[in-house]
Amino acid sequence: MNTQTIAFHHPVKRDIVPQRWSVEEVEELFSLPFADLLYRAQQVHREHFDPNQVQLSTLLSIKTGGCSEDCGYCPQSAFHSTGVEDRKMLELNAVVAAAKAAQAAGADRFCMGAAWREPSEEDMLSVVDMVKAVRELGMETCATLGMLNDEQTEQLRAAGLDYYNHNLDTSPEFYGDIISTRDYQDRLDTLERVRRAGMHVCSGGIVGMGESLTQRAGLVAQLANMNPYPESVPINNLVKVEGTPLADQADLDPLDFVRTIAVARITMPTARVRLSAGRQQMSDAIQALCFLAGANSIFYGEQLLTTGNPDVERDRALMDKLGMYPFADKH
């Protein structure tokens, strides 16, 4: 019996004292035989969650296009010609209507995303009203608004925001190949402000951007070593959009994506690991493997910020086939 198998037979509970993960240790997880990795991830998952339950979130773009950041994957960047129009912020009634529709379709968390570097004072007033209105519907609230200062995090906390999303995107070593208008520390500083304000952190990344296995492990290690690690971890598979610098990037092997889900579950045992962008391109079989690997949250609905998402009927059919059910359902 090799040492990998021995380690795999003795999963360690990390919900009390989170383990510190070196990049090398995370890379070793990625290199485990596929069946061993999934078995270990499923063991960890069952220690902390109902393995047949999935949390449903819906994401609405409240301000689309014209972003001043140059993120190489993003069709909303003003640096790229992708055909995405720069549109003004949605009115409050449109956001509330979208939240009610998402709730009626089974979503229990409503996320609001805006394409800009950071919100203005005027922007924040509108967002605060949106957060309050969605909270009044009885839904969990999440926002992704770029960088925040201390005053803005306090405004969101006072409004009742449950989660703030700010992805790290990739490892510190690969970050400069993808984005030049904002540095890695800017992202870490915003997440620290969110944590200090008392809100839950939603932070993950994108795989399939041309990163090496070591760099993919570096992203997971960076997330897992936050103190505490994020409560919600979206794992995105690059959606290649014509007009962005990554439009011609080679496809990531679907099983490598499944491995990423499993490694995220093992290193962040109590987080909700979410299948996010790129799910539309995944077969039912690959999604099923992701759930087996420990994913227990999905973005649910017809569209993410500007790219497609499996529709509600397909998701419901898949959950029925797998015997899974939404977090809000009573079983």
C-alpha positions in Angstrom: 0.0 0.0 0.0 1.5 3.4 -0.9 1.5 6.5 1.2 -1.2 8.1 -0.9 -3.6 5.3 0.0 -2.7 5.5 3.7 -3.4 9.2 3.8 -6.7 8.6 2.0 -7.9 6.2 4.6 -7.5 8.7 7.5 -9.4 11.9 6.6 -8.8 14.7 9.1 -11.6 16.9 10.3 -10.6 20.5 9.6 -13.7 22.4 10.6 -12.3 23.2 14.1 -8.7 24.0 13.3 -8.3 24.5 9.5 -5.2 22.8 8.1 -2.6 25.0 6.4 -2.0 23.7 2.9 1.2 24.1 1.0 1.0 24.4 -2.8 2.9 21.1 -2.9 0.4 19.3 -0.7 -2.5 20.6 -2.8 -0.7 19.5 -6.0 -0.3 16.0 -4.5 -4.1 15.9 -4.1 -4.5 16.7 -7.8 -2.1 13.9 -8.6 -4.0 11.2 -6.7 -5.6 8.4 -8.8 -9.0 9.7 -9.9 -11.0 7.1 -7.9 -9.0 7.7 -4.7 -9.4 11.5 -5.0 -13.2 11.3 -5.5 -13.6 8.8 -2.7 -11.6 11.0 -0.3 -13.6 14.1 -1.4 -16.9 12.2 -0.9 -15.8 11.1 2.6 -15.1 14.7 3.6 -18.3 15.9 2.0 -20.5 13.4 3.9 -18.8 14.5 7.2 -20.3 18.0 6.8 -23.2 17.9 4.4 -26.2 16.0 3.1 -24.6 14.6 -0.1 -27.9 14.8 -2.0 -28.6 18.4 -1.2 -27.7 21.3 -3.5 -27.9 25.0 -2.8 -29.5 27.0 -5.7 -28.3 30.6 -6.4 -29.4 32.9 -9.1 -27.1 35.7 -10.5 -28.3 38.9 -12.0 -26.2 41.5 -13.8 -27.4 44.8 -12.3 -24.9 46.8 -14.3 -23.5 45.3 -17.5 -20.5 46.2 -19.7 -18.0 49.0 -19.9 -15.8 47.8 -17.0 -12.5 49.6 -16.7 -10.6 46.5 -15.8 -8.7 44.4 -18.4 -9.4 40.9 -17.1 -8.5 38.6 -20.0 -11.5 36.3 -19.7 -14.2 39.0 -19.3 -16.6 40.0 -22.1 -17.6 43.0 -20.0 -14.2 44.7 -20.1 -14.0 48.0 -22.0 -10.6 46.8 -23.3 -12.2 44.0 -25.4 -14.6 44.1 -28.4 -17.1 41.4 -27.6 -20.4 43.0 -28.5 -21.5 43.4 -24.9 -23.1 46.9 -24.6 -22.3 49.3 -21.7 -25.7 49.5 -20.0 -26.8 51.6 -17.0 -27.7 50.1 -13.7 -31.1 48.3 -13.5 -34.0 50.0 -11.7 -35.0 48.6 -8.3 -38.3 47.2 -9.5 -36.5 45.2 -12.2 -34.2 43.7 -9.7 -37.0 42.8 -7.3 -39.0 41.2 -10.1 -36.0 39.1 -11.1 -35.5 38.0 -7.5 -39.1 37.0 -7.1 -38.9 35.0 -10.3 -35.7 33.3 -9.1 -37.4 32.5 -5.8 -40.4 31.1 -7.5 -38.1 28.8 -9.5 -36.5 27.4 -6.3 -33.5 29.6 -5.7 -32.7 30.6 -2.1 -29.8 33.0 -2.7 -29.9 36.0 -5.1 -26.6 37.4 -6.3 -26.2 40.9 -7.8 -23.2 41.6 -10.0 -22.0 44.9 -11.4 -19.3 45.5 -14.1 -17.1 48.2 -12.8 -13.8 48.6 -10.9 -15.4 49.8 -7.8 -18.8 51.3 -6.9 -19.3 55.1 -6.6 -21.2 56.8 -3.8 -24.3 57.0 -5.9 -24.0 53.3 -7.0 -23.8 52.3 -3.4 -27.1 54.0 -2.6 -28.9 52.0 -5.3 -27.2 48.7 -4.3 -28.2 49.2 -0.6 -31.8 49.6 -1.6 -31.6 46.4 -3.8 -30.1 44.4 -0.9 -32.8 45.5 1.5 -35.5 44.7 -1.0 -34.2 41.2 -1.8 -33.8 40.5 1.9 -37.4 41.4 2.5 -38.4 38.5 0.1 -36.7 36.1 2.6 -33.8 35.3 0.3 -30.1 35.2 1.1 -28.3 38.1 -0.6 -25.0 38.2 -2.3 -23.3 41.0 -4.3 -20.2 41.3 -6.4 -19.3 44.9 -7.0 -15.5 45.0 -7.3 -13.2 46.6 -4.8 -14.7 48.1 -1.6 -13.4 50.5 1.0 -14.3 50.3 4.7 -17.3 52.6 4.4 -18.8 50.6 1.6 -18.5 47.3 3.4 -20.2 48.8 6.4 -23.0 50.1 4.2 -23.5 46.6 2.8 -23.4 45.0 6.3 -26.0 47.5 7.6 -28.2 46.8 4.6 -28.1 43.1 5.6 -25.9 41.6 2.8 -25.2 38.0 3.6 -22.4 37.2 1.2 -19.9 39.3 -0.8 -18.3 37.7 -3.8 -14.8 38.7 -4.9 -12.9 36.0 -6.7 -9.2 35.6 -6.6 -9.4 34.3 -10.2 -6.1 32.4 -10.1 -2.8 31.9 -8.2 -0.7 34.9 -7.4 2.0 33.7 -9.8 -0.3 33.5 -12.8 -2.5 36.5 -12.0 -0.3 39.0 -13.9 -0.8 37.0 -17.1 -4.6 37.6 -16.9 -5.1 41.0 -15.3 -2.9 44.2 -15.2 -5.3 46.9 -14.0 -5.6 45.5 -10.4 -3.1 43.6 -8.4 -3.6 40.5 -6.2 -3.3 42.4 -3.0 -6.2 44.6 -4.0 -8.4 41.5 -4.0 -7.1 40.2 -0.7 -7.6 43.7 0.9 -11.3 43.8 -0.2 -11.9 40.3 1.1 -10.3 41.2 4.5 -12.6 44.3 4.7 -15.6 42.1 4.0 -14.6 39.7 6.7 -13.9 42.4 9.3 -17.4 43.9 8.6 -18.9 40.6 9.6 -20.2 39.4 6.2 -19.7 35.9 4.7 -17.0 35.6 2.0 -17.7 34.1 -1.4 -14.5 33.7 -3.3 -13.2 31.2 -5.9 -11.5 31.3 -9.2 -11.4 30.3 -12.9 -9.6 27.2 -14.2 -8.8 26.5 -17.8 -7.1 29.8 -18.5 -3.8 28.2 -19.4 -2.5 27.9 -15.9 -0.2 25.0 -14.9 -1.2 22.4 -12.5 1.1 24.0 -9.9 -0.7 27.4 -10.5 -4.1 25.7 -10.2 -2.9 24.2 -6.9 -1.7 27.7 -5.9 -5.2 29.1 -6.3 -6.7 26.4 -4.1 -4.0 26.8 -1.5 -4.6 30.6 -1.4 -8.3 30.1 -0.8 -7.9 27.3 1.7 -5.4 29.1 3.8 -7.6 32.2 4.3 -8.5 32.4 8.0 -11.2 31.4 7.9 -11.5 30.1 4.3 -14.5 31.3 2.3 -18.0 30.0 3.2 -18.8 29.9 -0.5 -16.3 28.8 -3.2 -17.4 29.2 -6.9 -15.3 27.2 -9.3 -15.6 28.5 -12.8 -14.5 26.7 -16.0 -13.4 29.3 -18.5 -16.1 30.4 -21.0 -14.3 31.4 -24.1 -15.8 34.6 -25.6 -14.8 35.9 -29.1 -13.0 39.2 -28.7 -11.3 38.4 -25.4 -7.6 37.5 -25.2 -8.5 34.0 -24.0 -10.9 33.2 -26.8 -8.6 30.7 -28.4 -7.4 29.0 -25.1 -7.4 25.2 -25.3 -10.2 23.4 -23.6 -9.6 22.1 -20.1 -10.0 18.3 -19.8 -13.4 17.9 -18.1 -11.9 15.4 -15.6 -9.4 18.0 -14.6 -12.3 20.2 -13.7 -13.8 17.4 -11.6 -10.4 17.1 -9.9 -10.5 20.8 -9.0 -13.9 20.4 -7.4 -12.7 17.4 -5.3 -9.5 19.2 -4.2 -11.5 22.3 -3.2 -13.9 20.1 -1.1 -11.0 18.3 0.7 -9.1 21.5 1.5 -12.3 23.5 2.4 -14.5 20.9 4.1 -17.3 23.1 5.3 -17.5 25.5 2.3 -20.3 25.4 -0.2 -18.4 24.5 -3.4 -20.3 25.9 -6.4 -20.4 24.9 -10.0 -20.4 28.3 -11.7 -19.5 29.6 -15.2 -18.9 26.9 -17.8 -21.6 24.6 -16.6 -23.6 25.0 -19.8 -20.9 23.3 -21.7 -20.8 20.3 -19.2 -22.6 17.0 -19.9 -24.9 15.6 -17.2 -22.3 13.0 -16.6 -19.5 15.5 -15.8 -21.9 17.5 -13.6 -22.8 14.3 -11.7 -19.1 13.6 -11.1 -18.7 17.1 -9.8 -21.5 16.5 -7.3 -19.8 13.2 -6.3 -16.6 15.2 -5.9 -18.3 17.5 -3.4 -19.9 20.3 -5.3 -23.1 21.3 -3.5 -24.1 24.6 -5.0 -25.0 25.8 -8.5 -25.9 28.9 -10.3 -29.4 28.3 -11.3 -31.3 30.0 -14.2 -30.9 30.9 -17.8 -28.0 33.2 -17.7 -25.0 34.3 -15.6 -23.7 37.8 -16.0 -23.4 37.8 -19.8 -23.0 34.1 -20.7 -25.5 31.2 -20.9 -26.4 28.8 -18.1 -28.4 25.6 -18.2 -32.0 26.4 -17.9 -34.2 25.6 -14.9 -35.9 22.6 -16.5 -32.7 20.9 -17.4 -31.3 21.4 -13.9 -34.5 20.1 -12.3 -34.4 17.0 -14.6 -30.7 16.4 -13.7 -31.4 16.7 -10.0 -34.3 14.3 -10.3 -32.2 11.8 -12.2 -29.5 12.0 -9.4 -32.0 11.9 -6.5 -30.8 15.4 -5.4 -32.9 18.2 -4.1 -32.6 21.9 -3.3 -31.4 23.2 0.0 -34.8 24.8 0.7 -36.8 21.6 0.2 -37.7 19.5 3.2 -36.8 15.8 3.0 
